[in-house]
């Protein structure tokens, strides 16, 4: 049975995207099609802030792209040397909060220890931070132009200072229409389509509706989390399931249940 995941391919240590592998364990043939691209912004400003950990109580990462922005700042030879020699240790003396294991693994890759990764979304992470944070210094929050305001608002309501810095913007992937058309031509209408963000839904739904035609009613629409599920519902689409957590195993289990309801 064929399923479509609207996300970038990300190879793990085994050389395969973990979502494709997990779905394969259930006999599902998954195809990945990226629907979003990202442009990085204000990296010199971010680099300057990273150079002064003494001014912050810690870091917050709610997306892999924010971590990539930090990685880009560290790619310069002088910055990389200073990071290894002193800055990394100084940031590790503070709290580094993250949403999800995927983001946590990227943060670990640049040498930082993380906490909060079991929180499945920004709201739960905000609750976690509020239960632990006592520093008078602001938390540094690299984020995108489409960030939701729930985390900043919850921290503000609790009197926890936050300094947001916009480091990337989300744009449609230039190959959306061509890649989706090619998929439908070669594979036909998928049994299910998983959306990984509201913006991904926004940029792909029109093409999916056109390509699916009258068959759109047979597709099981799946959301990676509650925010994306709400966006699907707002478009008038029936959400067949929402992953219990934004992980390959949880998503694969949810899709298997929807497509094979009598499976043991």
Secondary structure in CASP SS format (residue, H / E / C, confidence):
PFRMAT SS
TARGET T0000
AUTHOR 0000-0000-0000
METHOD secondary structure of the structure
MODEL  1
X C 1.00
X E 1.00
X E 1.00
X E 1.00
X E 1.00
X E 1.00
X C 1.00
X C 1.00
X C 1.00
X C 1.00
X E 1.00
X C 1.00
X C 1.00
X C 1.00
X C 1.00
X C 1.00
X E 1.00
X H 1.00
X H 1.00
X H 1.00
X H 1.00
X H 1.00
X H 1.00
X H 1.00
X H 1.00
X C 1.00
X C 1.00
X C 1.00
X E 1.00
X E 1.00
X E 1.00
X E 1.00
X C 1.00
X C 1.00
X C 1.00
X E 1.00
X E 1.00
X E 1.00
X E 1.00
X E 1.00
X C 1.00
X C 1.00
X H 1.00
X H 1.00
X H 1.00
X H 1.00
X H 1.00
X H 1.00
X H 1.00
X H 1.00
X C 1.00
X C 1.00
X H 1.00
X H 1.00
X H 1.00
X E 1.00
X E 1.00
X E 1.00
X E 1.00
X E 1.00
X E 1.00
X C 1.00
X C 1.00
X H 1.00
X H 1.00
X H 1.00
X H 1.00
X H 1.00
X H 1.00
X H 1.00
X H 1.00
X H 1.00
X H 1.00
X H 1.00
X C 1.00
X C 1.00
X H 1.00
X H 1.00
X H 1.00
X H 1.00
X H 1.00
X H 1.00
X H 1.00
X H 1.00
X H 1.00
X H 1.00
X H 1.00
X H 1.00
X H 1.00
X H 1.00
X H 1.00
X H 1.00
X C 1.00
X C 1.00
X E 1.00
X E 1.00
X E 1.00
X E 1.00
X C 1.00
X C 1.00
X H 1.00
X H 1.00
X H 1.00
X H 1.00
X H 1.00
X H 1.00
X H 1.00
X H 1.00
X H 1.00
X C 1.00
X C 1.00
X C 1.00
X C 1.00
X C 1.00
X E 1.00
X C 1.00
X C 1.00
X C 1.00
X C 1.00
X C 1.00
X C 1.00
X H 1.00
X H 1.00
X H 1.00
X H 1.00
X H 1.00
X H 1.00
X H 1.00
X H 1.00
X H 1.00
X H 1.00
X H 1.00
X C 1.00
X C 1.00
X C 1.00
X C 1.00
X C 1.00
X E 1.00
X E 1.00
X E 1.00
X E 1.00
X E 1.00
X E 1.00
X E 1.00
X C 1.00
X C 1.00
X C 1.00
X C 1.00
X C 1.00
X H 1.00
X H 1.00
X H 1.00
X H 1.00
X H 1.00
X H 1.00
X H 1.00
X H 1.00
X C 1.00
X C 1.00
X C 1.00
X C 1.00
X E 1.00
X E 1.00
X E 1.00
X E 1.00
X E 1.00
X E 1.00
X E 1.00
X E 1.00
X E 1.00
X E 1.00
X E 1.00
X C 1.00
X C 1.00
X C 1.00
X H 1.00
X H 1.00
X H 1.00
X H 1.00
X H 1.00
X H 1.00
X H 1.00
X H 1.00
X H 1.00
X H 1.00
X H 1.00
X H 1.00
X C 1.00
X C 1.00
X C 1.00
X C 1.00
X E 1.00
X E 1.00
X E 1.00
X E 1.00
X C 1.00
X C 1.00
X H 1.00
X H 1.00
X H 1.00
X H 1.00
X H 1.00
X H 1.00
X H 1.00
X H 1.00
X H 1.00
X H 1.00
X H 1.00
X H 1.00
X H 1.00
X H 1.00
X H 1.00
X H 1.00
X H 1.00
X H 1.00
X H 1.00
X H 1.00
X H 1.00
X C 1.00
X E 1.00
X E 1.00
X E 1.00
X E 1.00
X C 1.00
X C 1.00
X H 1.00
X H 1.00
X H 1.00
X H 1.00
X H 1.00
X H 1.00
X H 1.00
X H 1.00
X H 1.00
X C 1.00
X C 1.00
X C 1.00
X C 1.00
X E 1.00
X E 1.00
X E 1.00
X E 1.00
X C 1.00
X C 1.00
X C 1.00
X C 1.00
X C 1.00
X H 1.00
X H 1.00
X H 1.00
X H 1.00
X H 1.00
X H 1.00
X H 1.00
X H 1.00
X H 1.00
X H 1.00
X H 1.00
X H 1.00
X C 1.00
X C 1.00
X C 1.00
X C 1.00
X C 1.00
END
